[in-house]
Amino acid sequence: MTYGIRLKLEQEMAHETVTVRHTPADFAVPYRQLGSFLPGNGVGGAGVHWNGMHWRALPADLKMRTTVTEKYGDKWVPEGMLLQDYPLSYTELEPYFDKFEKVCGTSGKAGNLQGNIVKGGNPFEGHAPANIPLRPSSSSILVRCLARRPSRSAITRSAFQRPTARSLIPIPTACNSALVTTAVTVSASAALCTPRPHRKPPFCRC
């Protein structure tokens, strides 16, 4: 109730809000209630809200303009577009990333240790001097199930029509979930035909 309904970890609209106009001719009016956009309250509040997940910025993230112009050319960036490189490089920020991961007790696996790509990590991330402090967390049964079920349904090798009346064409890679499938649509019909388990403590209704 405190966090899920009353949103005590989120920004308090009575203290600090944003304004919105529905048309250019409208007066700006303040948001009174949070919707799908839930900014965290206080420094690091959003980190708590998003289940404590955080990643290092990629080197390309910190030099966005350079990355874009090197790949597509200067003409790709329209005149007046505020696309800039961050004033600090990944190498300069890396010691602070490392310190913060140790302070937080971050779990995971580095994919780039001192320039050497490590299997099981992100090969595209910036270099790290040492591995992440704690080993990667084990995936829950729910996470493993959701990772397995939609994947088989999203990768289509031949045209067919699913019971949900959605026609699919052959696509050798995973399809956009908004267009084809989600974990809910894939498993909903099966779930409706499955008897509900008897609920006992310590389970709770979420």
Secondary structure, DSSP 8 states (H G I E B T S, - for coil): -TTTTS-TTB--TTTS--EE-SSTTS--EE--S--S---BSSTTHHHHHTTT------HHHHTHHHHHHHHH-GGGS-TT------SS-HHHHHHHHHHHHHHHT-BS--SEETTEE-TTS-TTS--BSS--SB------HHHHHHHHHHHHHH-BSS-EE-TTS-EE--BSS---TTTS--HHHHHHHHHHTS------TT----
